[in-house]
Amino acid sequence: MQLFVSSRWLAVVLYLSFLLVTAIIMLNVLIAQMSDTYTKVRQNARALATFHRARFLLRYLKFYEHWHSKDGNNATEVSTYNW
């Protein structure tokens, strides 16, 4: 009977340690996934900000050329883009 009680406690301890290790590993996987997602979003945001900055500059150049040309109809490469 003593052997059965000690092996029962051993089974409970092993089961609880398995649950603890599994929970720690799953939390680690969740943190890794969130970190990877954050990195991808940050890189996408940088690319998008660069695109918007370039588009703003092209619009500004188009506006500037229109108002500072001699006849107001100065057709250059920047002015032909429809942004």
Secondary structure, DSSP 8 states (H G I E B T S, - for coil): -HHHHHHHHHHHHHHHHHHHHHHHHHHHHHHHHHHHHHHHHHHHHHHHHHHHHHHHHHHHHHHHHHHHSSSS----HHHH---
